[in-house]
Amino acid sequence: MKRLAGDERGATAIEYALLVAILGIGVITAASGLKNQIYNTLNGIANAMDNTAG
């Protein structure tokens, strides 16, 4: 029982899993914000090209 109580490998794995989950949420949140910004930028460029050509 003492051997199991002193073994921290499981706790370390859980800490890494939580870290990866939090980073994943951050990446998804950032990608969502960038998606809208990129869309708006490209849409503006397309509109400017349409106005110039038409």
GIUR-V741318 format. One record per pair of residues at least 12 apart in sequence whose C-alpha atoms are under 10 Angstrom apart, sorted by sequence separation. I is the first residue (numbers start at 0). J is the second residue. D is the distance in whole Angstrom. If there is no record, write none. Layout:
((I:J:D) (I:J:D))
This chain:
none
